[in-house]
Amino acid sequence: MMFHGSYRPSQVTFLLKPIEVGAIEDMAAKERLIQSGQRHYSEMLSPEKRPSAEYLALFHAAHQANRQRMAIDCLRLAALIQQQKQQRSTLVSLARAGTPVGVILQEILSYLYAEHVPHYSVSIIRDRGIDANALNAILAQGHAAESLVFIDGWTGKGVINRELQDAIAAFNALHQVKIDGRLFVLTDLAGVTDCTASNDDYLIPSSILNACISGLISRSVLNQSIGADDYHGCVYFKEFEDVDLSQWFVDDIVKLARDHHKQHGLPPLSNTDALSARQRSQDFMTQYMTQYGIDDVNLIKPGIGEATRVLLRRLPERLLVQSASNPDVGHLLRLAEEKGVAVEQVSHLPYHAAAIIRSVNDA
């Protein structure tokens, strides 16, 4: 059975296995299991809750403020894909942060090419690689290996980019194919790819919500219920259908992008500076890991998108913001208040926000 989440069937096929997973309510217990190595983060899910009216209001304000920029950056990324690929692309978004961006690009590229562009969304998991069964299924559909384009929302420290490159190199060697392992993102904070619309830390509206803006699917899961021939798993949150904004969000950004294209054509490709972004990322990690006595790089998350993930589904130690008056961090301040997380305003922070996960040694 083909699985499309809450998107239109033409927009994306999820190569994921819908399963039931009991969410772990005790965040401290979950964090101890992850940090002690007893369980991998991909085996467990944090509970997802219906967003409150106040939080949805923050989302809509953030969306209103950033929708135009995101639309133009999606158009710019589509132009970059066109430039890099000499044939019709096959989009492969990384579930789930990459999925909304992939759906938007599917619509934009289909419009630009005047023909349907296929789009699949697959799982990639830190330390466990990409879902090879999903890649094999895509190639079995007759798509050329060289046509695959991997999509994500953003990079934080570049961990998933390295995971993707390593996994694709191994897959290519095993199957004697030439899949392009580069990652195309809206913004590359880590400076690890030249396939990006920007290196800026700005609020991508889809980063604020969980399943309700990602086709009603959970983060991908790889636990004992996933067999050797299965796709990686996910939970489908049917109970959130009445508050699902996935299709509305895509339609709005696509309309803005099309309107911009009709009036101005494709935007010029940005003069992105991967070297400067990479240096900024390295300097940030060195300074703040030393300052806060952190010895595990996985416990510090730079940028608005990564900080949002921490506040939504991990056990945060503290939230750092460049300016508490910046509307783009309003949702983070709200989440921090709800969870009793300390907030520090650091004017020289090189990103608008960053989050530090509590070490189990301190818990």
N, C-alpha and C positions, 0 to 999 in steps of 0.2 A: 504494500500500500504506500502510495506517495504521501509524504508528510510536508505540509506547507505552513504549519503553525497557524497564525491568524492572518497571514498575508494572502494575496491572490495567488492562485496556482502558477500563473505566468511569471510571477516575480521572483520566486525562490523555491527550491526544493531542499528541505533539510535532510541531510544524510546523517540522521540521528535516530536512536531507538527510544521512543517514549516509554518510560518506566515509572514505577512508583518508588519514591525515596522518602523515608522519614526524616524530616528536618531536625537538626540538633538545636534545641532551644538554649542550652547552656553554652554560651559563647566562650566562657573561660575554659570549660572542659574541652570544647572543640579546639581551642588554641593550644592547649597542652598536648592534645593528641597529634596535632600538626607539627608543633615545634620539637616534640620529643622523637618524632619519626615513627610513632606507633601507627599512625594513619596518614595517608596522603590526602592533601586538601581536595583532590578530585573525587574522593570516595564519599564525601559528605556535603550536605547543603545546609546553609543557614536558612531559617524560615523567611519566606517572603510575605509581606503584609500589604494589605490594601492601602494605597497612599491616602493620607488624610487630606481633607479639603485645604488645609493651610499649606501642606507640602505641594499639592497640585497647583495652588496659586503661585508658589515660588517657581515651579516648573514652567508655567505659562508665561510668567514675567521673564524668565531666562530665555525661553524660546523666542519671545517677541524681540528681545534684545539681540539675539545671536542668529536668528533664522536666515537673515540675508547673507551674513558672512558664510554660514555653513553651506548655503545653496551655491554661492559663487565658488567656494572651495571644492565642492563636489563637482561642479562644472570644470574647474581647473584640473581636478584629478582625472576626470573623464578624458580631457584633452591630453593629459600626460599618458594615459593608457593608450589612446589612439596613436600617439607619437611613438611609443615604445613597441607596439605590436603591429606587425605588418599584415595581420589577418584578423578576422573577427574574434574577439576575446571570449573566453569562458571564465566567468567570474567565480571565484571561490572565496567566500567570506569566512572569517574565523568567528565561530559562534562563541559568545553572543554579541560582544561589543561591536564586532565588525558587521553583524547582520543588517542593522538598519542602513548603514552606509552602503553595503552591497546592494540592497534592494533599491536604494535611491540611484546608485550608479547603473543598475540594470535598466531602470526606466530611462535615464538620461542617454546611455549609450544606444539603447534600442531606438530612441528618438533620433539620435545623431546618425546612426547607420541606416535608419529606415528599415531595419529588420530585427527580429527578436534575438536578443543576446541572452544565452543561458546563464543561470546563476544557481550555484549550490552553496549551502552553508555547512561547514564541517567543523569538527572538534579538533583543537590542538591544546595540549596540556603540558604545563611546565614539568620538565624532567621525564615526561612519558611520550612526548612527540605528537605527531599528527596522526589522525585516524587513517591508517593505510588501507583499510577496507573501503573507506569513502573515496580515496583517491583511485583505487582500482575500479570502483563503480563508475566514476566519472569517465575514465579512459575507456571503459567497456561500452559507454554510450556513443563512442566514436569521436569524442573530442580530441583534437591533437594535443599531445603533451605540451608543446610549445605555446599553445593558446591560453594556458591557465594563468590567471592573474589573481594573486592572493590579496585580500582586502581586510584591513582592520580599521578601527576608529582612530587610534593614536598609538604612539609608543610612550612608555614612561621611562624605564631604564634600558629598554631594548632586549629584555629577556625572551619575550615571545619571538622576536625577530631572529635571535640566535637559535632558538628551538626550531623554528621553521627551516632555517637554512641547513642546520644539521640533519633534520629529518628528511628534507628533500634530497640532499646529497646522498644519504643512505638509500632512499627509495630509488633514485635514478641509477645508482650503482647496481642495486639488486635486480631492477627490471630493465636495465639498458634503455632508458628513456631520457629525455632532456626537458624536464619540467623546470621552469624558471622559478627559483626559490626566493625571489625578491618580494618584499612586502610593500604594498601601496597603502598609504594612510593619509588621513586629513591633516594631521599634524604630528611631527616627529620630534618630540622633546629630547630624545636621546642622541639624535644625529647619527643614526645607524643606517639610514637609507636615503638615497636621492630621489626616491619615488614618493614624494610628498607634496602636498599643496602648501605647507607652512611648517615652520619650526616653533610657532608661538604657542604658549599655554593660554588657550582661550576655552570658554565653556561651550563644548559641543552638547546641545540640549539633550540628546538621547543618553548621555552619560548619567543624567540625574535619576532616571527611573530604571527599574529592573525589567521584569518580564513584560510589564504593561507597555513597553515601547520596543520590545524585541520579539514580537510575534507570539507572545505568551509562553515562551520557553524559558527554562532555567539555564543557569550555567551548565556546561556539559559535565557528565559524570562518568567515571571509569571505576566501577567496583565489581564485586563478585557476581553481580547479576548480568554482566556483559560477557558473552561468550566469545570465543576466538574468532568467529565469523560475523559477529555483530558489529554494527556501528557503535560508537560511544553513545552513552545514554543522555537523556534529558527528561525533565518533568514538564508536562504541558498543563498550565494553570487555567483550566477551563472556568474555574470559579471567579476569575478576574475579567471575564469577557465583557461585563458591563462597564468596566473602567479602562478597557484596552484602548490605547492611543496609537498603536503601531501603524495602522493604515492611514489614519488621519495625519500623523507626523510625516510619513513618506510623501503623501499626496501634496502636502503643503510645501515641503522643500523642493519637490520636483516641479511644481507649478512656478515657484520663484525662479528656479534654475532655467526653465524653458522661457519664461518671460524675459529674463536677463539675456539669454542667448538670442532671442528674436530682436531685441533692441540693440545689443552691443556685440553679438557674436561670442566666440570663445574668449575667455579672459586670458591675458598673457600668462605664460608659465612663470611662477615665482622664482626670484633669485634666492632660493633657499641656501642656507649655509650650514651644511652638516658638520663641518669641522668645528665651528664655533658652538653649535648646539652640543656636540659631543664633549667639548672641553667644559662647557657650562655644567653638563650632567656629571662629569667626573669630579669637578671641583665641589659641586654640591654634595655628592655622596661622601667624599673625603671629609669635608668640613663637618657635616651634620652627624655622620657616624661617629666621628671623634668627639664632637661636642656632647652628644647624648649617650656615649658609651655603648654604641650598637656594634655588634660583631657579626651580625647576619644581615646581608644586603636585602634579604626578602622582607625585613621588618620596616623598611623605610620606602615610602611611595611618593614620588614627586609628581606634581601637576594636579589640576582640578579633577580630571577623570579618575586617576588612580586614588586620590584622596577620597573621592565619592565612594568608590568600591569599598575602601577600608571602613568608612563610616556606616555603610549599609550592611556589610556582611562579615566584618572581622571584629577584633577586640582592640579598639584604638587606645593608645597611651596618651597621645596629644595631637592636636591639629595646629599646624602652622599656617598663618595667612599673611600675605604681604600687606594687605589693608582690609580691615574689617568693614570698611565702608564700601568696598567694591561689591556691586550687586551680583557679580558672577560667583561670589562665595556665600551668598545668602543662604542657599540650601544647606551648605556645609555647616554654617553656624547654627542653623536650626537643628540639624542632626546631632551636632555636638551637644547642644543644650538638652535635647531629649535623652541622650545617653550619658550625660554627666562627664563629658570629655573636656579636659583642659584645653583652652585655646590661647595660643601665643601669637601676638602680632609682631612680625619681624620685617621691618621696612626694607631691608636689603636682601630679602629672600629672592632668589632668581626666578621663582615661579609664583603664580598667584596663590598657590596652596600646596601643602605637602602634609602627609599624615605619617605618624609613627605607630606601629603596631606594638602592643604591650608584649614584652618578653615574658615567657612563663617563669623565668627565674625571678622576675619581679612581682609576679601575680600572687 
